[in-house]
Amino acid sequence: MNISASEARKNLPELIGRAGYGGERIIVARRGKVLAAIIGYADLKRLEALDDEISLELLRKALAESERESLTLKELLTKCDIKLSELNS
């Protein structure tokens, strides 16, 4: 479902229910430009888990490559574009 930002403001409680309980994904646009999405918490957790898996895979690849080099953890994370704070969350 696509909705304007002004409609989203007017109908936010309903949209939250539709996303949270109905599993709908609502795209919010302003002046025709997509800005955000309203998704349920279960969808968010799946996205976060997928993001974690991708980051872990990138870290594994970089670690395998770094066995030929001598890198600190900080250098390895920088190479993988992973912030240390992301690992602690």
N, C-alpha and C positions, 0 to 999 in steps of 0.2 A: 504494500500500500504506500502510495506517495501522498504527502500532505504538505501544505504550506506552513511556515513557522507560525503565522498568526492563527491558523486553525489548530495547530498543535498546542499553542498556549491556551486557547479556549477549551480544548477537549483533553487536556493532559491527564486527568484522572481516568477517563475512559481509555485513552491510549495505553496508559500504564497497565490497566487491567487486561487489555487485549494482548499486549506483549507478554506480560507476566503469566497470565492464566491460559491464554489462547495460543501462545507461541507465535503470534504475528510479528513480522519485522516491518517497522514503519520508517520510511525514508522521509526526512524533513528537509525541505528546500526553502530558500529565501530568494525571491526575484529569479526563480528558475535555476538557481545554483544549489546543488545538494550540499548540505552542511553537516547533517548528523543522521543518526539512526536510533530509534528506540527499539531495544530488543529485550527479551526476557533474561532473567538472571542465569538460567540454565544455558542459554546461548552464549552469554558472556563467559561463563566458566569453560565452555568448550573452546571458545576462541583463545582464552588465556592458556589453556592446556596445550593447544596447537602451537601457540607462540612459544611456549616453553620448550616443546619438542623441537621446533625449528632452531631455537637458540642453542639447545643442547647439541643438535646435530652439527651446527656450524662450529661450535666449540670443539667437538670431537675431531672434525676435519682439520681445524686449525692446530689442534694438539698433535695430530698425526704429522702435519707439515712441519710443526715446530720441533719435532724430534731431531730434525736435521740442523736446527738452529738452537741457540740457547736463549730462550725468552723467559722473562718474568711473567707472573700471572697477570699483572697489569698490562704488559705489552700484548699478551695473548688475548685478553679481553678487548683491548683497543683494536687489535687486528680483526676481531670478530664483530666489532661494533656493539659490544655488550657492556653496559654500565654495571659496576660492582653493586650499586643499589638495586638493580634488577634481580640480582642473584639472591639478595637478602629478603625479597618480598614474597 
